[in-house]
Amino acid sequence: MLSTGEMNSAISVNVASHLAALAASDPDRCAVVLARDERASLSFRQLHERSDAIAHGLAGIGIMRGMRTVLMTPPSLDFFSLTFALFKIGAVPVLIDPGMGIKNLGVCLGEAEPTAFIGIPKAHIARKLLGWARRSIRITVTTGRFWAGHSLQKLHDVGVTPGPFPLVASEADETAAILFTSGSTGVAKGVVYTHGIFTAQVDLLRSIYGIESGEIDLSTFPLFALFGPALGMTAIVPDMDPTRPAEVDPQKMIAAIERFKVTNLFGSPALINRVGRYGAEHGSKLPTLRRVISAGAPVPAKVIERFTRMLAEDVQVHTPYGATEALPVATIGSDELLAKTRMFTDRGCGVCVGRPVVPMQVRILPISDSILSECPGLAPRQLGEIAVAGPVVTRSYFQRAGATELAKIVDPQTGTLWHRMGDLGYLDAHGRLWFCGRKSHRVVTAHGTLFTIPCEAIFNTHPLVFRTALVGVEKRPVLCAELEPGAEWHTVEPAMRQLAQKFPHTQAITTFLHHPRFPVDIRHNAKIFREKLAVWATRQLRGRPWPSELPAIVLPPTCDDMGDES
């Protein structure tokens, strides 16, 4: 049983307080289960007690409040136990995607300047051989049976005797973690998360999606999995490589959903696509799911439509809009999204990402690549840069003052902090937000500017096209296409040229290239590395003559231009 002091700690803003509360109210319900071996599981009481013991052990070797601690372990019982132990201490977990590459990992770790490093033996070997953060790391812990440093198992065993760990009463603005961006549109940056932001995210996710305590979550993204215990959900850790969701085994995913009666599924667009294709081929149904949430990149309508056929009639695929720096900002369900797609998206109006969630605010700013000191909002239907404000907006990047200054605006009138999302879009007459692509991906030509999403949507309607990407080569627009399996380029290219001429805002696109498989981000396997595609396209077009003239660039339409009712 929990002591009175421990019960009182449950009201702390420290994100670990949610676990303490569940250990008291529902101690024997499963908190974490490994899908590949359901004997490997922890109840809420066991997770609470195990993380308490580990917290005692970590504190005993010098890990303390505010200490930056790299955590490099795969999704597992250790991952959950360690994360909550670090939160309880008030230490600051530093979480970096291991799939971003050796060089980028080294840069991120050097920038984070961690004092402690906790990881599997493979991570420690890489750390030693490559000299990751060698000047700052003083404390090391291994989760395996060998390697230098402290053994996690021994720290746990030593920490059992003292009993409950006194949860640090963290302040709302106190740093809780540093989460690195995927680096899909530039250098990966460490985003400073506070306990208050984590708490706001938990509250928003619960209210937006109606998540109830007692649900079962199959979270295929490790960071989202941490919200499971905070939301009162049992977290099922799937049997998959979290850095390769596009290569997930759909049979294992479906089997886990069926065996554990999963009610909530979070998955990247690549995972939703792969499982949905398998489901369509085999007539699979997933009747236990109450909701599906997919984020990380725009989800093609045909991918969503295919996946919804596996769900009960009243269950939707939700696609929240946001970023590591601010999530969630807006959300839309598949019913509305598919309706808007049929009416507007396929004609180049952008992707509807829904209405801002209360209490988030959205403004559209004039497009600028410079630092801004004011946040003037454009009128509805005017395309510009998306800026957001609200309780889940992070205040800074770690050790990157220049990036922080460029991305953040403090309203001089109200003091409100706005984050520039780096995305382009517009608000329609009914307050819905439409996404039109990344600001850094717009193609600026001598005759005007093309925006990626409105242009690509036209070509993505072709049944033999899987996805397209617009890039700029020598200030010329080039449309790269990845085809569906078995499709042949010589039959698709003429149709692409005809599609381009049907719409005023795509008539300037006259150069088309077939790419066998787009380079994508390592976190969701869904964000297209357009910078790499542009380099590839430049090589492919070297020596080829360009068209003598480009037509004048026409701005894409908005949904209101096409008579949106509501």
C-alpha positions as CSV (number, residue, x, y, z in Angstrom):
1,M,0.0,0.0,0.0
2,L,1.1,3.6,-0.6
3,S,1.8,5.9,2.2
4,T,-0.2,9.1,2.8
5,G,2.8,11.2,1.6
6,E,3.0,9.1,-1.5
7,M,-0.7,9.5,-2.2
8,N,-0.3,13.3,-1.8
9,S,2.5,13.2,-4.3
10,A,0.0,12.0,-6.9
11,I,-1.2,15.6,-7.4
12,S,2.3,16.8,-8.3
13,V,2.9,18.2,-11.8
14,N,5.7,15.7,-12.1
15,V,4.6,13.4,-15.0
16,A,5.5,10.4,-12.8
17,S,2.7,11.3,-10.4
18,H,0.2,9.7,-12.9
19,L,1.9,6.3,-12.3
20,A,1.8,6.8,-8.5
21,A,-1.9,7.5,-8.7
22,L,-2.6,4.4,-10.8
23,A,-0.5,2.2,-8.5
24,A,-2.8,3.3,-5.7
25,S,-6.2,3.1,-7.5
26,D,-5.6,0.1,-9.9
27,P,-2.5,-1.7,-8.7
28,D,-2.9,-5.1,-10.3
29,R,-3.9,-4.0,-13.8
30,C,-1.2,-4.5,-16.4
31,A,0.8,-1.4,-17.2
32,V,3.2,-2.8,-19.8
33,V,3.2,-6.0,-21.7
34,L,5.7,-7.2,-24.4
35,A,3.7,-8.6,-27.3
36,R,6.4,-11.1,-28.2
37,D,6.3,-12.6,-24.8
38,E,3.3,-11.7,-22.6
39,R,5.0,-13.3,-19.6
40,A,7.2,-10.2,-19.7
41,S,4.8,-7.7,-18.1
42,L,4.5,-5.3,-15.2
43,S,1.3,-4.2,-13.3
44,F,1.0,-0.6,-12.4
45,R,2.1,-1.4,-8.9
46,Q,5.1,-3.4,-10.1
47,L,6.1,-0.6,-12.6
48,H,5.8,1.9,-9.7
49,E,7.8,-0.2,-7.3
50,R,10.4,-1.2,-9.9
51,S,10.9,2.4,-11.0
52,D,11.1,3.4,-7.3
53,A,13.9,0.9,-6.7
54,I,15.8,2.0,-9.9
55,A,15.4,5.6,-8.8
56,H,17.0,4.8,-5.5
57,G,19.8,3.0,-7.3
58,L,20.4,5.9,-9.8
59,A,20.3,8.5,-7.0
60,G,22.9,6.4,-5.1
61,I,25.4,6.7,-8.0
62,G,25.0,10.4,-8.3
63,I,22.1,10.9,-10.8
64,M,20.2,13.8,-9.4
65,R,17.6,16.5,-10.1
66,G,18.2,18.4,-13.3
67,M,21.0,16.1,-14.5
68,R,20.8,15.4,-18.3
69,T,20.8,11.7,-18.8
70,V,20.9,10.0,-22.2
71,L,18.5,7.0,-22.3
72,M,19.3,4.7,-25.2
73,T,17.3,1.5,-24.7
74,P,14.7,0.0,-27.1
75,P,11.0,-0.2,-26.1
76,S,11.0,-2.7,-23.2
77,L,10.2,-3.1,-19.5
78,D,13.5,-1.4,-18.8
79,F,12.6,1.6,-21.0
80,F,9.4,2.3,-19.1
81,S,11.0,1.6,-15.7
82,L,14.0,3.8,-16.4
83,T,12.0,6.7,-17.8
84,F,9.7,6.9,-14.8
85,A,12.6,6.5,-12.4
86,L,14.4,9.5,-14.0
87,F,11.2,11.5,-13.8
88,K,10.8,10.6,-10.1
89,I,14.4,11.8,-9.4
90,G,13.8,15.0,-11.4
91,A,16.6,14.1,-13.8
92,V,16.3,15.1,-17.4
93,P,16.1,12.2,-19.9
94,V,17.7,13.0,-23.3
95,L,15.9,11.0,-26.0
96,I,17.4,10.7,-29.4
97,D,16.3,8.5,-32.3
98,P,19.1,5.9,-32.7
99,G,18.2,5.5,-36.4
100,M,19.3,9.0,-37.4
101,G,22.8,7.8,-38.2
102,I,26.1,7.6,-36.4
103,K,27.3,11.1,-37.4
104,N,24.0,12.8,-36.4
105,L,23.9,10.9,-33.1
106,G,27.3,12.2,-32.2
107,V,26.4,15.8,-33.0
108,C,23.2,15.6,-30.9
109,L,24.9,14.0,-27.9
110,G,27.7,16.5,-28.0
111,E,25.2,19.3,-28.1
112,A,23.2,17.8,-25.2
113,E,26.3,17.6,-22.9
114,P,24.9,14.8,-20.8
115,T,26.4,13.9,-17.5
116,A,25.0,10.3,-17.4
117,F,24.5,7.7,-20.1
118,I,22.1,4.7,-19.7
119,G,21.9,2.2,-22.5
120,I,22.2,-1.3,-23.9
121,P,25.7,-2.7,-24.4
122,K,25.6,-1.9,-28.1
123,A,25.0,1.8,-27.3
124,H,27.9,1.8,-24.9
125,I,30.3,0.2,-27.4
126,A,29.3,2.9,-30.0
127,R,29.7,5.6,-27.4
128,K,33.3,4.5,-26.5
129,L,34.4,3.8,-30.0
130,L,33.1,7.0,-31.5
131,G,33.7,9.2,-28.5
132,W,30.2,10.4,-28.0
133,A,30.1,13.2,-25.4
134,R,33.3,11.9,-23.8
135,R,34.0,15.3,-22.1
136,S,30.7,15.5,-20.2
137,I,29.7,11.9,-19.4
138,R,30.7,10.9,-15.9
139,I,28.2,8.2,-15.0
140,T,27.3,5.1,-17.1
141,V,24.7,2.4,-16.6
142,T,24.2,-0.7,-18.7
143,T,21.0,-2.6,-19.1
144,G,22.9,-5.7,-20.2
145,R,25.0,-8.3,-18.5
146,F,28.3,-6.9,-19.6
147,W,30.1,-3.7,-20.3
148,A,31.8,-1.1,-18.1
149,G,29.8,1.0,-15.7
150,H,27.0,0.2,-13.3
151,S,24.6,-2.7,-13.9
152,L,20.9,-1.7,-14.0
153,Q,20.0,-5.0,-12.3
154,K,22.4,-4.4,-9.4
155,L,21.1,-0.8,-9.0
156,H,17.6,-2.1,-8.8
157,D,18.4,-4.8,-6.3
158,V,20.2,-2.3,-4.1
159,G,17.3,0.1,-4.4
160,V,14.6,-2.3,-3.3
161,T,15.5,-2.1,0.4
162,P,14.8,1.6,1.0
163,G,11.1,1.3,-0.2
164,P,9.1,4.0,-1.8
165,F,11.1,6.8,-3.5
166,P,10.2,10.4,-2.5
167,L,8.8,11.8,-5.8
168,V,10.4,15.1,-6.6
169,A,7.7,17.8,-6.6
170,S,8.7,19.3,-9.9
171,E,7.6,22.8,-10.9
172,A,5.5,23.3,-14.0
173,D,8.2,25.2,-15.9
174,E,11.0,22.8,-14.7
175,T,12.8,20.9,-17.5
176,A,11.4,17.3,-17.7
177,A,13.1,16.0,-20.8
178,I,15.0,16.9,-24.0
179,L,13.5,15.3,-27.1
180,F,15.3,15.6,-30.3
181,T,13.5,16.3,-33.6
182,S,13.9,13.8,-36.4
183,G,16.1,16.2,-38.5
184,S,13.9,15.5,-41.5
185,T,14.1,19.1,-42.6
186,G,17.4,20.2,-41.3
187,V,19.7,19.6,-38.3
188,A,18.0,17.6,-35.5
189,K,17.4,20.0,-32.5
190,G,16.8,19.2,-28.8
191,V,13.4,20.4,-27.8
192,V,13.1,21.4,-24.1
193,Y,10.0,19.8,-22.5
194,T,8.8,20.9,-19.1
195,H,6.6,18.9,-16.7
196,G,3.8,21.4,-17.3
197,I,3.9,20.7,-21.1
198,F,3.7,16.9,-20.5
199,T,0.8,17.4,-18.2
200,A,-1.0,19.7,-20.7
201,Q,-0.4,17.1,-23.5
202,V,-1.9,14.3,-21.3
203,D,-4.9,16.4,-20.6
204,L,-5.5,17.4,-24.2
205,L,-5.1,13.9,-25.6
206,R,-7.6,12.6,-23.0
207,S,-10.2,15.2,-23.8
208,I,-9.8,15.3,-27.6
209,Y,-10.0,11.6,-28.1
210,G,-12.1,10.5,-25.2
211,I,-9.4,8.1,-23.9
212,E,-10.5,6.3,-20.7
213,S,-8.6,4.6,-18.0
214,G,-8.6,0.9,-18.5
215,E,-8.0,1.0,-22.3
216,I,-5.4,-1.1,-24.1
217,D,-2.8,0.8,-26.3
218,L,-0.6,-0.7,-29.0
219,S,1.8,2.2,-29.4
220,T,4.3,1.7,-32.2
221,F,6.1,4.9,-31.4
222,P,8.2,4.7,-28.1
223,L,7.6,8.3,-27.1
224,F,3.9,8.1,-27.4
225,A,4.0,4.8,-25.5
226,L,5.0,6.8,-22.4
227,F,1.6,8.5,-22.5
228,G,-0.1,5.1,-21.9
229,P,0.4,4.8,-18.1
230,A,-0.2,8.6,-17.8
231,L,-3.6,8.1,-19.5
232,G,-4.4,5.0,-17.6
233,M,-3.9,2.7,-20.6
234,T,-2.1,-0.6,-20.6
235,A,0.8,-0.3,-23.1
236,I,1.4,-3.2,-25.4
237,V,4.9,-3.1,-26.8
238,P,4.7,-4.5,-30.3
239,D,7.2,-6.9,-31.8
240,M,8.8,-4.6,-34.3
241,D,11.8,-2.4,-35.0
242,P,10.5,1.1,-34.0
243,T,13.0,2.8,-36.4
244,R,11.4,0.9,-39.4
245,P,7.7,1.2,-39.2
246,A,7.4,1.0,-43.0
247,E,8.8,-2.6,-42.7
248,V,6.6,-3.8,-39.9
249,D,5.1,-7.3,-40.1
250,P,1.4,-6.6,-40.5
251,Q,0.5,-10.1,-39.3
252,K,2.2,-9.5,-36.0
253,M,0.4,-6.1,-35.6
254,I,-3.0,-7.6,-36.3
255,A,-2.3,-10.6,-34.1
256,A,-1.3,-8.3,-31.2
257,I,-4.5,-6.2,-31.6
258,E,-6.6,-9.3,-31.6
259,R,-4.9,-11.1,-28.7
260,F,-4.8,-8.2,-26.3
261,K,-8.1,-6.7,-27.5
262,V,-6.4,-3.4,-28.2
263,T,-8.6,-0.3,-28.2
264,N,-6.1,2.4,-29.2
265,L,-3.5,2.3,-32.0
266,F,-1.0,5.0,-32.6
267,G,1.0,4.5,-35.8
268,S,3.0,6.4,-38.4
269,P,1.5,6.8,-41.9
270,A,3.9,4.2,-43.2
271,L,2.8,1.6,-40.7
272,I,-0.9,2.4,-41.3
273,N,-0.2,2.0,-45.0
274,R,1.5,-1.4,-44.6
275,V,-1.1,-2.9,-42.2
276,G,-4.0,-1.5,-44.3
277,R,-2.7,-3.0,-47.5
278,Y,-2.4,-6.4,-45.8
279,G,-5.8,-6.0,-44.3
280,A,-7.4,-5.2,-47.7
281,E,-5.7,-8.2,-49.3
282,H,-6.8,-10.7,-46.5
283,G,-10.1,-9.2,-45.5
284,S,-8.9,-8.5,-41.9
285,K,-11.1,-6.8,-39.4
286,L,-10.1,-5.0,-36.1
287,P,-13.4,-4.8,-34.1
288,T,-11.8,-4.0,-30.7
289,L,-10.2,-0.7,-31.9
290,R,-12.0,2.4,-30.7
291,R,-9.7,4.9,-32.4
292,V,-6.6,5.0,-34.6
293,I,-4.2,8.0,-34.4
294,S,-1.6,8.6,-37.1
295,A,0.9,11.4,-37.1
296,G,4.3,12.4,-38.3
297,A,3.4,13.3,-41.9
298,P,0.3,13.9,-44.0
299,V,-1.5,10.6,-44.4
300,P,-2.7,10.0,-48.0
301,A,-6.5,9.7,-48.2
302,K,-6.3,6.4,-50.0
303,V,-4.2,5.0,-47.1
304,I,-6.8,6.2,-44.6
305,E,-9.7,4.9,-46.6
306,R,-8.2,1.5,-47.0
307,F,-7.5,1.2,-43.2
308,T,-11.0,2.3,-42.2
309,R,-12.4,-0.7,-44.0
310,M,-10.8,-2.8,-41.2
311,L,-12.6,-0.9,-38.4
312,A,-16.0,-0.9,-36.9
313,E,-18.5,1.5,-38.6
314,D,-18.3,4.3,-36.0
315,V,-14.5,4.1,-35.5
316,Q,-12.3,6.7,-37.2
317,V,-8.6,7.3,-38.0
318,H,-7.6,10.6,-36.4
319,T,-4.7,12.6,-37.9
320,P,-3.5,15.2,-35.4
321,Y,-1.4,18.1,-36.6
322,G,1.6,19.3,-34.6
323,A,5.4,18.8,-34.2
324,T,7.8,17.9,-31.5
325,E,7.8,21.6,-30.5
326,A,4.0,21.8,-30.2
327,L,1.6,18.8,-30.1
328,P,-1.3,18.5,-30.6
329,V,-2.4,21.7,-32.4
330,A,-5.3,20.5,-34.4
331,T,-7.0,17.2,-35.3
332,I,-9.4,15.8,-37.8
333,G,-11.2,12.4,-38.1
334,S,-11.3,10.3,-41.2
335,D,-15.0,10.9,-41.9
336,E,-14.4,14.6,-42.3
337,L,-11.0,14.3,-43.9
338,L,-12.1,11.9,-46.6
339,A,-15.1,14.2,-47.3
340,K,-12.8,17.2,-47.7
341,T,-10.4,15.2,-49.8
342,R,-13.1,14.2,-52.3
343,M,-14.3,17.8,-52.4
344,F,-11.1,19.8,-52.3
345,T,-7.7,18.1,-51.6
346,D,-7.5,16.2,-54.9
347,R,-8.0,19.5,-56.7
348,G,-5.0,21.1,-55.0
349,C,-6.5,23.0,-52.0
350,G,-4.0,21.5,-49.5
351,V,-4.7,18.9,-46.8
352,C,-7.3,19.8,-44.1
353,V,-5.9,19.1,-40.7
354,G,-9.0,20.1,-38.8
355,R,-9.8,22.9,-36.3
356,P,-7.4,24.0,-33.6
357,V,-8.0,22.1,-30.4
358,V,-9.1,24.2,-27.4
359,P,-7.2,26.1,-26.0
360,M,-4.6,26.2,-28.9
361,Q,-4.5,29.2,-31.1
362,V,-3.4,29.4,-34.8
363,R,-2.3,32.4,-36.9
364,I,-1.2,32.6,-40.5
365,L,1.8,34.9,-40.9
366,P,3.3,36.4,-44.1
367,I,6.0,34.0,-45.4
368,S,9.4,35.0,-44.1
369,D,12.7,33.3,-43.6
370,S,13.8,36.0,-41.1
371,I,13.5,36.5,-37.4
372,L,10.1,38.1,-36.5
373,S,9.3,40.3,-33.5
374,E,5.6,40.5,-34.1
375,C,2.9,38.0,-35.0
376,P,0.4,39.7,-37.4
377,G,-2.3,37.3,-38.6
378,L,-3.4,37.1,-42.2
379,A,-7.1,37.0,-43.2
380,P,-8.8,33.6,-43.9
381,R,-8.0,32.0,-47.2
382,Q,-4.6,33.8,-47.4
383,L,-1.7,31.3,-47.6
384,G,1.2,31.9,-45.3
385,E,3.3,30.5,-42.5
386,I,1.6,28.7,-39.6
387,A,2.2,29.9,-36.1
388,V,0.7,28.4,-32.9
389,A,0.3,29.3,-29.3
390,G,-1.0,27.4,-26.2
391,P,-0.1,25.2,-23.3
392,V,1.8,22.5,-25.3
393,V,4.1,25.0,-27.1
394,T,7.7,24.5,-26.0
395,R,9.7,27.6,-25.2
396,S,13.2,26.8,-26.6
397,Y,15.7,24.5,-28.2
398,F,18.5,23.3,-26.0
399,Q,21.9,25.1,-26.7
400,R,20.5,26.6,-29.9
401,A,19.8,30.3,-29.1
402,G,19.7,31.2,-32.8
403,A,17.2,28.5,-33.7
404,T,15.0,29.5,-30.8
405,E,15.1,33.2,-31.8
406,L,14.1,32.2,-35.4
407,A,11.3,29.9,-34.3
408,K,9.7,31.8,-31.4
409,I,7.8,35.1,-31.3
410,V,6.7,36.9,-28.1
411,D,3.7,39.0,-28.8
412,P,4.6,42.5,-27.7
413,Q,1.0,43.3,-26.8
414,T,0.0,40.2,-24.8
415,G,3.3,38.5,-24.0
416,T,1.9,35.3,-25.7
417,L,4.6,32.9,-27.0
418,W,4.1,31.8,-30.6
419,H,5.9,29.0,-32.3
420,R,6.6,29.2,-36.0
421,M,5.8,25.6,-37.2
422,G,7.9,25.9,-40.4
423,D,4.8,24.9,-42.3
424,L,2.6,26.7,-44.8
425,G,-1.1,26.8,-45.0
426,Y,-4.3,28.8,-44.4
427,L,-7.4,29.1,-42.3
428,D,-10.7,28.7,-44.2
429,A,-13.8,30.8,-43.5
430,H,-14.9,28.2,-41.0
431,G,-11.8,28.2,-38.9
432,R,-10.3,24.9,-40.3
433,L,-6.6,24.7,-40.8
434,W,-5.2,23.6,-44.2
435,F,-1.6,22.4,-44.6
436,C,0.2,23.2,-47.9
437,G,3.7,21.9,-47.2
438,R,6.9,22.9,-45.4
439,K,8.2,26.4,-45.8
440,S,11.7,25.2,-46.6
441,H,10.3,23.0,-49.4
442,R,8.5,25.6,-51.4
443,V,9.9,25.9,-54.9
444,V,10.8,29.5,-55.8
445,T,11.2,30.2,-59.5
446,A,11.8,33.3,-61.5
447,H,8.0,33.3,-62.3
448,G,6.6,32.7,-58.8
449,T,6.4,30.1,-56.0
450,L,5.0,26.6,-56.1
451,F,3.9,24.9,-52.9
452,T,4.4,21.1,-52.5
453,I,1.2,19.7,-51.1
454,P,-1.3,21.4,-53.4
455,C,0.8,20.4,-56.4
456,E,1.5,16.9,-55.4
457,A,-2.2,16.2,-54.6
458,I,-3.0,16.5,-58.3
459,F,-0.6,13.7,-59.3
460,N,-1.3,11.5,-56.3
461,T,-4.8,10.9,-57.7
462,H,-3.4,8.6,-60.4
463,P,-4.1,5.0,-59.3
464,L,-0.6,3.8,-60.3
465,V,1.2,6.6,-58.3
466,F,2.1,5.8,-54.7
467,R,3.3,9.3,-53.9
468,T,5.0,12.3,-55.5
469,A,7.4,15.0,-54.3
470,L,8.0,18.4,-55.9
471,V,11.6,19.7,-55.7
472,G,13.5,22.6,-57.2
473,V,16.4,22.2,-59.5
474,E,18.1,25.4,-60.7
475,K,14.9,27.3,-59.8
476,R,12.9,24.9,-62.0
477,P,10.1,22.7,-60.6
478,V,10.7,18.9,-60.9
479,L,8.0,16.4,-60.0
480,C,9.5,13.1,-58.7
481,A,7.1,10.1,-58.6
482,E,7.2,6.8,-56.7
483,L,4.9,4.2,-58.3
484,E,2.7,1.4,-56.9
485,P,4.2,-2.1,-57.2
486,G,4.2,-3.4,-60.7
487,A,3.5,0.0,-62.4
488,E,5.6,1.0,-65.3
489,W,6.9,4.6,-65.8
490,H,6.4,4.8,-69.5
491,T,2.7,4.3,-69.1
492,V,2.4,6.7,-66.2
493,E,4.5,9.7,-67.4
494,P,2.1,10.8,-70.2
495,A,-0.8,10.8,-67.8
496,M,1.2,12.9,-65.4
497,R,1.8,15.5,-68.1
498,Q,-1.9,15.6,-68.9
499,L,-2.8,16.0,-65.2
500,A,-0.4,19.0,-64.9
501,Q,-2.1,20.8,-67.7
502,K,-5.6,20.4,-66.2
503,F,-4.9,22.8,-63.2
504,P,-3.6,26.3,-63.4
505,H,-1.3,26.0,-60.4
506,T,0.5,22.9,-61.8
507,Q,0.9,24.0,-65.5
508,A,4.5,25.2,-64.8
509,I,5.5,21.6,-63.9
510,T,6.9,20.1,-67.1
511,T,9.8,17.9,-65.9
512,F,9.0,14.5,-64.4
513,L,11.3,11.8,-62.9
514,H,10.6,8.3,-61.7
515,H,12.3,7.4,-58.4
516,P,12.3,3.7,-57.2
517,R,11.9,4.5,-53.5
518,F,11.9,7.9,-51.8
519,P,14.3,8.6,-49.0
520,V,12.3,9.1,-45.8
521,D,12.8,10.1,-42.2
522,I,13.9,7.5,-39.6
523,R,11.2,8.3,-37.0
524,H,8.0,7.7,-39.0
525,N,9.4,6.5,-42.4
526,A,6.8,8.9,-43.9
527,K,8.4,12.4,-44.2
528,I,10.1,12.6,-47.6
529,F,13.7,13.8,-47.6
530,R,13.1,16.3,-50.4
531,E,16.6,17.8,-50.0
532,K,18.1,14.4,-50.9
533,L,15.6,14.0,-53.8
534,A,16.6,17.4,-55.1
535,V,20.3,16.3,-55.2
536,W,19.3,13.1,-57.0
537,A,17.1,15.0,-59.4
538,T,20.0,17.4,-60.2
539,R,22.2,14.5,-61.1
540,Q,19.5,12.9,-63.3
541,L,18.9,16.1,-65.2
542,R,22.5,17.0,-65.7
543,G,23.1,17.6,-69.4
544,R,19.4,17.6,-70.3
545,P,18.0,20.7,-72.0
546,W,15.4,22.7,-70.0
547,P,12.2,23.9,-71.5
548,S,12.8,27.4,-73.0
549,E,10.0,29.1,-71.0
550,L,7.9,28.4,-67.9
551,P,4.3,29.4,-67.7
552,A,3.4,32.0,-65.1
553,I,3.0,30.5,-61.6
554,V,-0.5,30.5,-60.3
555,L,-1.3,30.3,-56.6
556,P,-3.2,27.1,-55.6
557,P,-6.9,27.4,-54.8
558,T,-8.4,27.4,-51.3
559,C,-11.4,25.3,-50.3
560,D,-13.5,28.5,-50.2
561,D,-12.6,29.2,-53.8
562,M,-14.5,26.0,-54.6
563,G,-17.6,26.9,-52.6
564,D,-17.1,25.2,-49.3
565,E,-20.3,25.0,-47.4
566,S,-18.9,24.1,-44.0
